[in-house]
Amino acid sequence: MALARQRFLDAGGDPRHPPSGLNGDDYMTDAEREEALTIARSLFNDEYIKTYLQNKRQNNLQPQID
């Protein structure tokens, strides 16, 4: 992941803000992305991931107040 971060910075990315994390905007190779997913899956079980995604969807549905 450090290599992907360095590629992001070399491309002019803001060091204070990470890229979106979307495929194509994460500066990761397919192999690096697979490795990151494997590590994440070993750290977080399916129920944790399901709950996280549900909470994220709920937060995205709520209006933003500035």
HTML snippet that shows the backbone in 3Dmol.js (N, CA, C, O; Angstrom):
<script src="https://3Dmol.org/build/3Dmol-min.js"></script>
<div id="view" style="width:600px;height:400px;position:relative"></div>
<script>
const pdb = `
ATOM      1  N   MET A   1       0.816  -1.187   0.000  1.00  0.00           N
ATOM      2  CA  MET A   1       0.000   0.000   0.000  1.00  0.00           C
ATOM      3  C   MET A   1       0.861   1.252   0.000  1.00  0.00           C
ATOM      4  O   MET A   1       0.446   2.302  -0.490  1.00  0.00           O
ATOM      5  N   ALA A   2       2.036   1.137   0.541  1.00  0.00           N
ATOM      6  CA  ALA A   2       2.931   2.293   0.542  1.00  0.00           C
ATOM      7  C   ALA A   2       3.323   2.681  -0.883  1.00  0.00           C
ATOM      8  O   ALA A   2       3.475   3.863  -1.193  1.00  0.00           O
ATOM      9  N   LEU A   3       3.485   1.678  -1.744  1.00  0.00           N
ATOM     10  CA  LEU A   3       3.816   1.975  -3.145  1.00  0.00           C
ATOM     11  C   LEU A   3       2.672   2.705  -3.832  1.00  0.00           C
ATOM     12  O   LEU A   3       2.903   3.642  -4.597  1.00  0.00           O
ATOM     13  N   ALA A   4       1.448   2.286  -3.568  1.00  0.00           N
ATOM     14  CA  ALA A   4       0.287   2.951  -4.154  1.00  0.00           C
ATOM     15  C   ALA A   4       0.203   4.392  -3.660  1.00  0.00           C
ATOM     16  O   ALA A   4      -0.098   5.302  -4.432  1.00  0.00           O
ATOM     17  N   ARG A   5       0.467   4.593  -2.384  1.00  0.00           N
ATOM     18  CA  ARG A   5       0.443   5.967  -1.833  1.00  0.00           C
ATOM     19  C   ARG A   5       1.502   6.830  -2.506  1.00  0.00           C
ATOM     20  O   ARG A   5       1.244   7.989  -2.832  1.00  0.00           O
ATOM     21  N   GLN A   6       2.690   6.274  -2.716  1.00  0.00           N
ATOM     22  CA  GLN A   6       3.745   7.042  -3.350  1.00  0.00           C
ATOM     23  C   GLN A   6       3.376   7.373  -4.789  1.00  0.00           C
ATOM     24  O   GLN A   6       3.659   8.477  -5.255  1.00  0.00           O
ATOM     25  N   ARG A   7       2.747   6.437  -5.506  1.00  0.00           N
ATOM     26  CA  ARG A   7       2.295   6.717  -6.880  1.00  0.00           C
ATOM     27  C   ARG A   7       1.267   7.841  -6.875  1.00  0.00           C
ATOM     28  O   ARG A   7       1.280   8.705  -7.752  1.00  0.00           O
ATOM     29  N   PHE A   8       0.372   7.829  -5.881  1.00  0.00           N
ATOM     30  CA  PHE A   8      -0.625   8.887  -5.735  1.00  0.00           C
ATOM     31  C   PHE A   8       0.047  10.244  -5.545  1.00  0.00           C
ATOM     32  O   PHE A   8      -0.317  11.223  -6.197  1.00  0.00           O
ATOM     33  N   LEU A   9       1.017  10.293  -4.659  1.00  0.00           N
ATOM     34  CA  LEU A   9       1.726  11.553  -4.397  1.00  0.00           C
ATOM     35  C   LEU A   9       2.527  11.999  -5.611  1.00  0.00           C
ATOM     36  O   LEU A   9       2.549  13.186  -5.937  1.00  0.00           O
ATOM     37  N   ASP A  10       3.187  11.057  -6.284  1.00  0.00           N
ATOM     38  CA  ASP A  10       3.969  11.393  -7.481  1.00  0.00           C
ATOM     39  C   ASP A  10       3.089  11.942  -8.590  1.00  0.00           C
ATOM     40  O   ASP A  10       3.549  12.734  -9.413  1.00  0.00           O
ATOM     41  N   ALA A  11       1.827  11.527  -8.619  1.00  0.00           N
ATOM     42  CA  ALA A  11       0.894  12.009  -9.647  1.00  0.00           C
ATOM     43  C   ALA A  11       0.291  13.360  -9.276  1.00  0.00           C
ATOM     44  O   ALA A  11      -0.562  13.878  -9.996  1.00  0.00           O
ATOM     45  N   GLY A  12       0.730  13.931  -8.155  1.00  0.00           N
ATOM     46  CA  GLY A  12       0.252  15.251  -7.745  1.00  0.00           C
ATOM     47  C   GLY A  12      -0.877  15.209  -6.739  1.00  0.00           C
ATOM     48  O   GLY A  12      -1.537  16.223  -6.511  1.00  0.00           O
ATOM     49  N   GLY A  13      -1.117  14.044  -6.124  1.00  0.00           N
ATOM     50  CA  GLY A  13      -2.178  13.927  -5.129  1.00  0.00           C
ATOM     51  C   GLY A  13      -1.875  14.724  -3.873  1.00  0.00           C
ATOM     52  O   GLY A  13      -0.716  14.922  -3.508  1.00  0.00           O
ATOM     53  N   ASP A  14      -2.930  15.175  -3.222  1.00  0.00           N
ATOM     54  CA  ASP A  14      -2.806  15.951  -1.990  1.00  0.00           C
ATOM     55  C   ASP A  14      -2.434  15.006  -0.847  1.00  0.00           C
ATOM     56  O   ASP A  14      -3.201  14.093  -0.543  1.00  0.00           O
ATOM     57  N   PRO A  15      -1.286  15.199  -0.207  1.00  0.00           N
ATOM     58  CA  PRO A  15      -0.865  14.300   0.868  1.00  0.00           C
ATOM     59  C   PRO A  15      -1.783  14.348   2.092  1.00  0.00           C
ATOM     60  O   PRO A  15      -1.744  13.441   2.924  1.00  0.00           O
ATOM     61  N   ARG A  16      -2.601  15.384   2.213  1.00  0.00           N
ATOM     62  CA  ARG A  16      -3.510  15.489   3.350  1.00  0.00           C
ATOM     63  C   ARG A  16      -4.829  14.754   3.124  1.00  0.00           C
ATOM     64  O   ARG A  16      -5.598  14.556   4.064  1.00  0.00           O
ATOM     65  N   HIS A  17      -5.093  14.346   1.870  1.00  0.00           N
ATOM     66  CA  HIS A  17      -6.347  13.676   1.544  1.00  0.00           C
ATOM     67  C   HIS A  17      -6.059  12.436   0.717  1.00  0.00           C
ATOM     68  O   HIS A  17      -5.351  12.509  -0.288  1.00  0.00           O
ATOM     69  N   PRO A  18      -6.599  11.305   1.129  1.00  0.00           N
ATOM     70  CA  PRO A  18      -6.378  10.074   0.360  1.00  0.00           C
ATOM     71  C   PRO A  18      -7.204  10.077  -0.925  1.00  0.00           C
ATOM     72  O   PRO A  18      -8.178  10.822  -1.026  1.00  0.00           O
ATOM     73  N   PRO A  19      -6.833   9.260  -1.900  1.00  0.00           N
ATOM     74  CA  PRO A  19      -7.683   9.117  -3.080  1.00  0.00           C
ATOM     75  C   PRO A  19      -9.007   8.479  -2.682  1.00  0.00           C
ATOM     76  O   PRO A  19      -9.151   7.997  -1.558  1.00  0.00           O
ATOM     77  N   SER A  20      -9.966   8.473  -3.587  1.00  0.00           N
ATOM     78  CA  SER A  20     -11.310   7.996  -3.251  1.00  0.00           C
ATOM     79  C   SER A  20     -11.347   6.530  -2.856  1.00  0.00           C
ATOM     80  O   SER A  20     -12.236   6.112  -2.115  1.00  0.00           O
ATOM     81  N   GLY A  21     -10.392   5.743  -3.339  1.00  0.00           N
ATOM     82  CA  GLY A  21     -10.395   4.318  -3.054  1.00  0.00           C
ATOM     83  C   GLY A  21     -11.136   3.511  -4.103  1.00  0.00           C
ATOM     84  O   GLY A  21     -11.150   2.281  -4.056  1.00  0.00           O
ATOM     85  N   LEU A  22     -11.754   4.210  -5.055  1.00  0.00           N
ATOM     86  CA  LEU A  22     -12.445   3.511  -6.131  1.00  0.00           C
ATOM     87  C   LEU A  22     -11.434   2.921  -7.097  1.00  0.00           C
ATOM     88  O   LEU A  22     -10.348   3.467  -7.290  1.00  0.00           O
ATOM     89  N   ASN A  23     -11.801   1.808  -7.698  1.00  0.00           N
ATOM     90  CA  ASN A  23     -10.934   1.171  -8.688  1.00  0.00           C
ATOM     91  C   ASN A  23     -10.610   2.180  -9.788  1.00  0.00           C
ATOM     92  O   ASN A  23     -11.513   2.779 -10.373  1.00  0.00           O
ATOM     93  N   GLY A  24      -9.351   2.359 -10.060  1.00  0.00           N
ATOM     94  CA  GLY A  24      -8.923   3.346 -11.051  1.00  0.00           C
ATOM     95  C   GLY A  24      -8.503   4.666 -10.423  1.00  0.00           C
ATOM     96  O   GLY A  24      -7.815   5.466 -11.056  1.00  0.00           O
ATOM     97  N   ASP A  25      -8.911   4.893  -9.193  1.00  0.00           N
ATOM     98  CA  ASP A  25      -8.527   6.122  -8.497  1.00  0.00           C
ATOM     99  C   ASP A  25      -7.764   5.803  -7.224  1.00  0.00           C
ATOM    100  O   ASP A  25      -7.552   6.686  -6.393  1.00  0.00           O
ATOM    101  N   ASP A  26      -7.349   4.556  -7.058  1.00  0.00           N
ATOM    102  CA  ASP A  26      -6.675   4.179  -5.830  1.00  0.00           C
ATOM    103  C   ASP A  26      -5.172   3.972  -6.031  1.00  0.00           C
ATOM    104  O   ASP A  26      -4.443   3.727  -5.070  1.00  0.00           O
ATOM    105  N   TYR A  27      -4.712   4.070  -7.280  1.00  0.00           N
ATOM    106  CA  TYR A  27      -3.278   3.949  -7.603  1.00  0.00           C
ATOM    107  C   TYR A  27      -2.706   2.604  -7.185  1.00  0.00           C
ATOM    108  O   TYR A  27      -1.509   2.496  -6.916  1.00  0.00           O
ATOM    109  N   MET A  28      -3.554   1.572  -7.128  1.00  0.00           N
ATOM    110  CA  MET A  28      -3.109   0.229  -6.779  1.00  0.00           C
ATOM    111  C   MET A  28      -3.158  -0.657  -8.018  1.00  0.00           C
ATOM    112  O   MET A  28      -4.048  -0.522  -8.857  1.00  0.00           O
ATOM    113  N   THR A  29      -2.211  -1.545  -8.118  1.00  0.00           N
ATOM    114  CA  THR A  29      -2.270  -2.546  -9.173  1.00  0.00           C
ATOM    115  C   THR A  29      -3.313  -3.590  -8.765  1.00  0.00           C
ATOM    116  O   THR A  29      -3.723  -3.643  -7.605  1.00  0.00           O
ATOM    117  N   ASP A  30      -3.729  -4.402  -9.706  1.00  0.00           N
ATOM    118  CA  ASP A  30      -4.692  -5.454  -9.382  1.00  0.00           C
ATOM    119  C   ASP A  30      -4.150  -6.393  -8.306  1.00  0.00           C
ATOM    120  O   ASP A  30      -4.893  -6.817  -7.420  1.00  0.00           O
ATOM    121  N   ALA A  31      -2.872  -6.717  -8.379  1.00  0.00           N
ATOM    122  CA  ALA A  31      -2.257  -7.601  -7.381  1.00  0.00           C
ATOM    123  C   ALA A  31      -2.248  -6.941  -6.001  1.00  0.00           C
ATOM    124  O   ALA A  31      -2.523  -7.601  -4.998  1.00  0.00           O
ATOM    125  N   GLU A  32      -1.937  -5.656  -5.945  1.00  0.00           N
ATOM    126  CA  GLU A  32      -1.936  -4.935  -4.662  1.00  0.00           C
ATOM    127  C   GLU A  32      -3.348  -4.859  -4.086  1.00  0.00           C
ATOM    128  O   GLU A  32      -3.542  -5.017  -2.880  1.00  0.00           O
ATOM    129  N   ARG A  33      -4.326  -4.619  -4.950  1.00  0.00           N
ATOM    130  CA  ARG A  33      -5.715  -4.545  -4.508  1.00  0.00           C
ATOM    131  C   ARG A  33      -6.159  -5.898  -3.943  1.00  0.00           C
ATOM    132  O   ARG A  33      -6.811  -5.948  -2.900  1.00  0.00           O
ATOM    133  N   GLU A  34      -5.812  -6.992  -4.624  1.00  0.00           N
ATOM    134  CA  GLU A  34      -6.143  -8.334  -4.146  1.00  0.00           C
ATOM    135  C   GLU A  34      -5.511  -8.603  -2.784  1.00  0.00           C
ATOM    136  O   GLU A  34      -6.152  -9.148  -1.886  1.00  0.00           O
ATOM    137  N   GLU A  35      -4.246  -8.212  -2.644  1.00  0.00           N
ATOM    138  CA  GLU A  35      -3.555  -8.407  -1.365  1.00  0.00           C
ATOM    139  C   GLU A  35      -4.235  -7.608  -0.249  1.00  0.00           C
ATOM    140  O   GLU A  35      -4.418  -8.118   0.856  1.00  0.00           O
ATOM    141  N   ALA A  36      -4.607  -6.370  -0.536  1.00  0.00           N
ATOM    142  CA  ALA A  36      -5.275  -5.539   0.464  1.00  0.00           C
ATOM    143  C   ALA A  36      -6.619  -6.148   0.862  1.00  0.00           C
ATOM    144  O   ALA A  36      -6.980  -6.135   2.039  1.00  0.00           O
ATOM    145  N   LEU A  37      -7.355  -6.675  -0.103  1.00  0.00           N
ATOM    146  CA  LEU A  37      -8.638  -7.309   0.200  1.00  0.00           C
ATOM    147  C   LEU A  37      -8.448  -8.563   1.046  1.00  0.00           C
ATOM    148  O   LEU A  37      -9.222  -8.821   1.967  1.00  0.00           O
ATOM    149  N   THR A  38      -7.426  -9.330   0.732  1.00  0.00           N
ATOM    150  CA  THR A  38      -7.142 -10.545   1.510  1.00  0.00           C
ATOM    151  C   THR A  38      -6.814 -10.193   2.953  1.00  0.00           C
ATOM    152  O   THR A  38      -7.293 -10.846   3.880  1.00  0.00           O
ATOM    153  N   ILE A  39      -6.006  -9.171   3.141  1.00  0.00           N
ATOM    154  CA  ILE A  39      -5.652  -8.735   4.497  1.00  0.00           C
ATOM    155  C   ILE A  39      -6.890  -8.236   5.232  1.00  0.00           C
ATOM    156  O   ILE A  39      -7.108  -8.589   6.391  1.00  0.00           O
ATOM    157  N   ALA A  40      -7.706  -7.416   4.564  1.00  0.00           N
ATOM    158  CA  ALA A  40      -8.913  -6.877   5.194  1.00  0.00           C
ATOM    159  C   ALA A  40      -9.869  -7.996   5.585  1.00  0.00           C
ATOM    160  O   ALA A  40     -10.455  -7.962   6.667  1.00  0.00           O
ATOM    161  N   ARG A  41     -10.029  -8.983   4.716  1.00  0.00           N
ATOM    162  CA  ARG A  41     -10.934 -10.100   5.017  1.00  0.00           C
ATOM    163  C   ARG A  41     -10.428 -10.928   6.197  1.00  0.00           C
ATOM    164  O   ARG A  41     -11.224 -11.502   6.940  1.00  0.00           O
ATOM    165  N   SER A  42      -9.107 -10.990   6.369  1.00  0.00           N
ATOM    166  CA  SER A  42      -8.577 -11.752   7.502  1.00  0.00           C
ATOM    167  C   SER A  42      -8.736 -10.979   8.819  1.00  0.00           C
ATOM    168  O   SER A  42      -8.774 -11.581   9.892  1.00  0.00           O
ATOM    169  N   LEU A  43      -8.828  -9.656   8.735  1.00  0.00           N
ATOM    170  CA  LEU A  43      -8.975  -8.835   9.935  1.00  0.00           C
ATOM    171  C   LEU A  43     -10.430  -8.654  10.362  1.00  0.00           C
ATOM    172  O   LEU A  43     -10.728  -8.572  11.553  1.00  0.00           O
ATOM    173  N   PHE A  44     -11.332  -8.593   9.381  1.00  0.00           N
ATOM    174  CA  PHE A  44     -12.738  -8.294   9.661  1.00  0.00           C
ATOM    175  C   PHE A  44     -13.613  -9.430   9.161  1.00  0.00           C
ATOM    176  O   PHE A  44     -13.508  -9.834   8.003  1.00  0.00           O
ATOM    177  N   ASN A  45     -14.479  -9.949  10.028  1.00  0.00           N
ATOM    178  CA  ASN A  45     -15.352 -11.044   9.620  1.00  0.00           C
ATOM    179  C   ASN A  45     -16.525 -10.516   8.791  1.00  0.00           C
ATOM    180  O   ASN A  45     -16.732  -9.307   8.696  1.00  0.00           O
ATOM    181  N   ASP A  46     -17.285 -11.427   8.196  1.00  0.00           N
ATOM    182  CA  ASP A  46     -18.371 -11.048   7.296  1.00  0.00           C
ATOM    183  C   ASP A  46     -19.440 -10.211   7.989  1.00  0.00           C
ATOM    184  O   ASP A  46     -19.975  -9.276   7.393  1.00  0.00           O
ATOM    185  N   GLU A  47     -19.756 -10.535   9.241  1.00  0.00           N
ATOM    186  CA  GLU A  47     -20.776  -9.777   9.967  1.00  0.00           C
ATOM    187  C   GLU A  47     -20.325  -8.331  10.206  1.00  0.00           C
ATOM    188  O   GLU A  47     -21.124  -7.402  10.084  1.00  0.00           O
ATOM    189  N   TYR A  48     -19.066  -8.145  10.542  1.00  0.00           N
ATOM    190  CA  TYR A  48     -18.530  -6.791  10.738  1.00  0.00           C
ATOM    191  C   TYR A  48     -18.645  -5.992   9.441  1.00  0.00           C
ATOM    192  O   TYR A  48     -19.082  -4.841   9.453  1.00  0.00           O
ATOM    193  N   ILE A  49     -18.253  -6.602   8.328  1.00  0.00           N
ATOM    194  CA  ILE A  49     -18.299  -5.921   7.028  1.00  0.00           C
ATOM    195  C   ILE A  49     -19.739  -5.583   6.666  1.00  0.00           C
ATOM    196  O   ILE A  49     -20.014  -4.480   6.193  1.00  0.00           O
ATOM    197  N   LYS A  50     -20.658  -6.514   6.881  1.00  0.00           N
ATOM    198  CA  LYS A  50     -22.068  -6.277   6.571  1.00  0.00           C
ATOM    199  C   LYS A  50     -22.610  -5.097   7.373  1.00  0.00           C
ATOM    200  O   LYS A  50     -23.286  -4.229   6.821  1.00  0.00           O
ATOM    201  N   THR A  51     -22.318  -5.061   8.663  1.00  0.00           N
ATOM    202  CA  THR A  51     -22.770  -3.964   9.520  1.00  0.00           C
ATOM    203  C   THR A  51     -22.156  -2.636   9.080  1.00  0.00           C
ATOM    204  O   THR A  51     -22.846  -1.618   9.041  1.00  0.00           O
ATOM    205  N   TYR A  52     -20.872  -2.643   8.752  1.00  0.00           N
ATOM    206  CA  TYR A  52     -20.193  -1.427   8.293  1.00  0.00           C
ATOM    207  C   TYR A  52     -20.857  -0.884   7.029  1.00  0.00           C
ATOM    208  O   TYR A  52     -21.128   0.312   6.927  1.00  0.00           O
ATOM    209  N   LEU A  53     -21.115  -1.768   6.074  1.00  0.00           N
ATOM    210  CA  LEU A  53     -21.723  -1.330   4.810  1.00  0.00           C
ATOM    211  C   LEU A  53     -23.136  -0.810   5.023  1.00  0.00           C
ATOM    212  O   LEU A  53     -23.537   0.160   4.379  1.00  0.00           O
ATOM    213  N   GLN A  54     -23.901  -1.437   5.917  1.00  0.00           N
ATOM    214  CA  GLN A  54     -25.244  -0.949   6.214  1.00  0.00           C
ATOM    215  C   GLN A  54     -25.192   0.446   6.822  1.00  0.00           C
ATOM    216  O   GLN A  54     -25.964   1.323   6.434  1.00  0.00           O
ATOM    217  N   ASN A  55     -24.295   0.655   7.762  1.00  0.00           N
ATOM    218  CA  ASN A  55     -24.151   1.973   8.388  1.00  0.00           C
ATOM    219  C   ASN A  55     -23.701   3.013   7.381  1.00  0.00           C
ATOM    220  O   ASN A  55     -24.176   4.149   7.405  1.00  0.00           O
ATOM    221  N   LYS A  56     -22.795   2.637   6.501  1.00  0.00           N
ATOM    222  CA  LYS A  56     -22.303   3.570   5.492  1.00  0.00           C
ATOM    223  C   LYS A  56     -23.437   3.983   4.555  1.00  0.00           C
ATOM    224  O   LYS A  56     -23.569   5.160   4.219  1.00  0.00           O
ATOM    225  N   ARG A  57     -24.261   3.010   4.131  1.00  0.00           N
ATOM    226  CA  ARG A  57     -25.393   3.323   3.250  1.00  0.00           C
ATOM    227  C   ARG A  57     -26.376   4.241   3.959  1.00  0.00           C
ATOM    228  O   ARG A  57     -26.883   5.182   3.349  1.00  0.00           O
ATOM    229  N   GLN A  58     -26.657   3.991   5.231  1.00  0.00           N
ATOM    230  CA  GLN A  58     -27.584   4.835   5.987  1.00  0.00           C
ATOM    231  C   GLN A  58     -27.045   6.253   6.097  1.00  0.00           C
ATOM    232  O   GLN A  58     -27.801   7.214   5.953  1.00  0.00           O
ATOM    233  N   ASN A  59     -25.753   6.397   6.350  1.00  0.00           N
ATOM    234  CA  ASN A  59     -25.152   7.731   6.469  1.00  0.00           C
ATOM    235  C   ASN A  59     -25.181   8.461   5.134  1.00  0.00           C
ATOM    236  O   ASN A  59     -25.340   9.682   5.107  1.00  0.00           O
ATOM    237  N   ASN A  60     -25.030   7.742   4.029  1.00  0.00           N
ATOM    238  CA  ASN A  60     -25.063   8.380   2.712  1.00  0.00           C
ATOM    239  C   ASN A  60     -26.465   8.830   2.344  1.00  0.00           C
ATOM    240  O   ASN A  60     -26.623   9.729   1.518  1.00  0.00           O
ATOM    241  N   LEU A  61     -27.487   8.226   2.937  1.00  0.00           N
ATOM    242  CA  LEU A  61     -28.871   8.590   2.640  1.00  0.00           C
ATOM    243  C   LEU A  61     -29.323   9.802   3.426  1.00  0.00           C
ATOM    244  O   LEU A  61     -30.291  10.460   3.045  1.00  0.00           O
ATOM    245  N   GLN A  62     -28.639  10.109   4.518  1.00  0.00           N
ATOM    246  CA  GLN A  62     -29.023  11.234   5.348  1.00  0.00           C
ATOM    247  C   GLN A  62     -28.542  12.534   4.698  1.00  0.00           C
ATOM    248  O   GLN A  62     -27.435  12.587   4.163  1.00  0.00           O
ATOM    249  N   PRO A  63     -29.372  13.579   4.742  1.00  0.00           N
ATOM    250  CA  PRO A  63     -28.956  14.868   4.151  1.00  0.00           C
ATOM    251  C   PRO A  63     -27.753  15.445   4.893  1.00  0.00           C
ATOM    252  O   PRO A  63     -27.636  15.312   6.111  1.00  0.00           O
ATOM    253  N   GLN A  64     -26.879  16.075   4.156  1.00  0.00           N
ATOM    254  CA  GLN A  64     -25.694  16.707   4.735  1.00  0.00           C
ATOM    255  C   GLN A  64     -26.050  18.098   5.205  1.00  0.00           C
ATOM    256  O   GLN A  64     -26.628  18.880   4.450  1.00  0.00           O
ATOM    257  N   ILE A  65     -25.715  18.418   6.436  1.00  0.00           N
ATOM    258  CA  ILE A  65     -25.983  19.744   7.010  1.00  0.00           C
ATOM    259  C   ILE A  65     -24.641  20.436   7.210  1.00  0.00           C
ATOM    260  O   ILE A  65     -23.760  19.925   7.901  1.00  0.00           O
ATOM    261  N   ASP A  66     -24.505  21.577   6.609  1.00  0.00           N
ATOM    262  CA  ASP A  66     -23.257  22.349   6.746  1.00  0.00           C
ATOM    263  C   ASP A  66     -23.401  23.490   7.698  1.00  0.00           C
ATOM    264  O   ASP A  66     -22.445  24.232   7.921  1.00  0.00           O
TER     265      ASP A  66
END
`;
const viewer = $3Dmol.createViewer("view");
viewer.addModel(pdb, "pdb");
viewer.setStyle({}, {cartoon: {color: "spectrum"}});
viewer.zoomTo();
viewer.render();
</script>
